[in-house]
Amino acid sequence: MDVGGRSGEMEVLVRVAQEGSLSAAARTLGLTPSAVSRIIARTEQRLGTRLLLRTTRAITFTAEGEAYLRGARRILADLAEVEDAIADQSVPKGRIRVSAALGHGRLAIVPLVAAFSARYPNIVVDLTLGDEVVDILGGVADVAVRFGPLPDSPLTARKIGETGQVVVASPDYLARHGTPQVPEDLLQHNCLRFNFRRAEPNWPFLRDGETFSLKACGNIECSSGEALAQLARVGAGIARIGAFTVNEDIGRGDLIPLLETFNPGEREPIHAVFVGGPTMPARVRLFVDFLIEHHRL
């Protein structure tokens, strides 16, 4: 590769971040580890600051290094888009990085990625499934699929669907601890809860046309709806999660829906979030349009 310019230096740093070591990055770039080290040292000298902290066990980025890495990812993505557009304006191509939650990604996004790739074979879809919120502005992903209300940000969001919530437990758990008949009975049960920052600790219910909520308490918290469903299946407690996550379990009888007469029936929106505007790559627009057209729960 040509590493004589700043874009080449940026690519080296991004590859080191991806691979986790100088030697691994060097192999993917077709360089020697010493060459990669010299390129990073040259970048640090020009910027007048350390970007990496290297030990015998690991490489970590300094605060300045993290800032440079975010900018490098975005610049390289923009550069690739410009080159692709100039090289061939009739065939959409390039790489699109997509982030989705584990459970929803497996059930709903993976099948759509397969269909999208069949329609647009020249677009590489780089799909990451995880329940952490990725930094889109920092260039970690091009499109993220997110649930619930969104915070104010310069990002663009388009609604691709919505889902409801259901309270469930396994037949084994209910046989051991009893079946709650009214929401207040949950105060005597082990409730499995989400632990991410925006998770609402109270579970909402509806009685006589009025909504109210109860604080769910228990000894297990988790960031993944799919993991909470698994915990409920093995009898660890009662969970309130997206219906799409447990529809198959309910159909098989592995989980039992509870307190449905008190279900407020609220719907949680699902959005595709991305950097919009006139410079948005065509592949991002095509992927988001495809999600809107084909997403089903």
Disulfide bonds with the S-S distance in Angstrom:
none
